[in-house]
């Protein structure tokens, strides 16, 4: 991981992005905050997209309300009724 201290040196956004293509970059900002910059892969993009999806969040909220498990005997009974 490369560390860049913006209080001591100036970098353009393009320079920081170029550095982040090869390794993660820890950026110490002039206001004292730290930021981590790294290239996102396809999985990370999908996670970010789903996190912004109201439909997906609603789905997760509904799933989290489900309680209990279905006993195997009940599943077997439903399967046998479907085969009749």
The 8 nearest C-alpha neighbors of each residue, nearest first, counted from 0:
[[1, 23, 24, 22, 2, 25, 19, 21],
 [0, 2, 24, 25, 23, 3, 22, 18],
 [3, 1, 25, 24, 26, 0, 4, 27],
 [2, 4, 26, 25, 27, 5, 1, 24],
 [5, 3, 27, 6, 7, 26, 8, 2],
 [4, 6, 8, 28, 7, 9, 29, 27],
 [5, 7, 29, 4, 8, 28, 27, 9],
 [8, 6, 5, 4, 9, 29, 3, 27],
 [7, 9, 5, 6, 4, 10, 3, 29],
 [8, 10, 5, 11, 7, 6, 4, 3],
 [11, 9, 14, 12, 8, 15, 5, 13],
 [12, 10, 14, 13, 15, 9, 16, 17],
 [11, 13, 15, 14, 16, 10, 17, 9],
 [12, 14, 16, 11, 15, 17, 10, 18],
 [15, 13, 17, 11, 12, 16, 10, 18],
 [14, 16, 12, 18, 17, 13, 19, 11],
 [17, 15, 19, 13, 18, 14, 12, 20],
 [16, 18, 14, 20, 15, 19, 13, 21],
 [17, 19, 15, 16, 20, 21, 14, 22],
 [18, 20, 37, 16, 22, 23, 21, 17],
 [21, 19, 17, 18, 38, 22, 16, 37],
 [20, 22, 19, 18, 23, 17, 38, 37],
 [23, 21, 19, 0, 20, 24, 18, 37],
 [22, 24, 37, 0, 19, 36, 1, 25],
 [23, 25, 1, 36, 2, 0, 35, 19],
 [26, 24, 2, 35, 34, 3, 1, 36],
 [25, 27, 3, 34, 33, 2, 4, 28],
 [28, 26, 4, 33, 5, 32, 3, 31],
 [29, 27, 5, 32, 30, 31, 33, 26],
 [28, 30, 6, 31, 5, 27, 32, 4],
 [31, 29, 28, 32, 27, 6, 33, 5],
 [32, 30, 28, 29, 27, 33, 6, 5],
 [33, 31, 28, 30, 27, 34, 29, 26],
 [34, 32, 27, 26, 28, 31, 25, 35],
 [35, 33, 26, 25, 36, 27, 32, 28],
 [34, 36, 25, 24, 26, 37, 33, 23],
 [37, 35, 24, 23, 19, 25, 34, 38],
 [38, 36, 23, 19, 24, 39, 35, 22],
 [37, 39, 20, 19, 40, 36, 23, 22],
 [40, 38, 43, 37, 44, 41, 42, 36],
 [39, 41, 43, 42, 44, 38, 45, 37],
 [40, 42, 44, 43, 45, 39, 46, 47],
 [43, 41, 45, 44, 40, 46, 39, 47],
 [44, 42, 46, 40, 45, 41, 39, 47],
 [45, 43, 41, 47, 42, 46, 48, 40],
 [44, 46, 48, 42, 43, 47, 49, 41],
 [47, 45, 43, 49, 48, 44, 50, 42],
 [48, 46, 50, 44, 45, 49, 43, 51],
 [47, 49, 45, 51, 46, 50, 44, 52],
 [50, 48, 52, 46, 51, 47, 45, 55],
 [49, 51, 47, 48, 52, 46, 56, 55],
 [52, 50, 49, 48, 53, 47, 56, 55],
 [51, 53, 49, 55, 54, 50, 56, 48],
 [54, 52, 56, 55, 57, 51, 50, 49],
 [53, 55, 57, 52, 56, 58, 49, 59],
 [54, 56, 58, 52, 57, 53, 59, 49],
 [55, 57, 59, 53, 58, 54, 60, 52],
 [58, 56, 60, 54, 55, 59, 53, 61],
 [57, 59, 55, 61, 56, 60, 62, 54],
 [60, 58, 62, 56, 61, 57, 63, 55],
 [59, 61, 57, 63, 62, 58, 56, 64],
 [62, 60, 58, 64, 59, 63, 57, 65],
 [63, 61, 59, 64, 65, 60, 58, 57],
 [62, 64, 60, 61, 65, 59, 66, 58],
 [65, 63, 61, 62, 66, 60, 59, 67],
 [66, 64, 62, 63, 67, 61, 68, 60],
 [67, 65, 64, 68, 63, 62, 69, 61],
 [68, 66, 69, 65, 70, 64, 63, 62],
 [67, 69, 70, 66, 65, 71, 73, 74],
 [68, 70, 71, 73, 67, 74, 72, 66],
 [71, 69, 72, 73, 68, 74, 75, 67],
 [70, 72, 74, 73, 75, 69, 76, 68],
 [73, 71, 75, 70, 74, 76, 69, 77],
 [74, 72, 76, 71, 70, 75, 77, 69],
 [73, 75, 71, 77, 76, 72, 78, 70],
 [74, 76, 72, 78, 73, 77, 71, 79],
 [77, 75, 73, 79, 74, 78, 72, 80],
 [78, 76, 80, 74, 75, 79, 73, 81],
 [79, 77, 75, 81, 80, 76, 74, 82],
 [78, 80, 76, 82, 81, 77, 75, 83],
 [79, 81, 77, 78, 83, 82, 76, 75],
 [82, 80, 78, 79, 83, 77, 76, 75],
 [83, 81, 79, 80, 78, 77, 76, 75],
 [82, 80, 81, 79, 78, 77, 76, 75]]
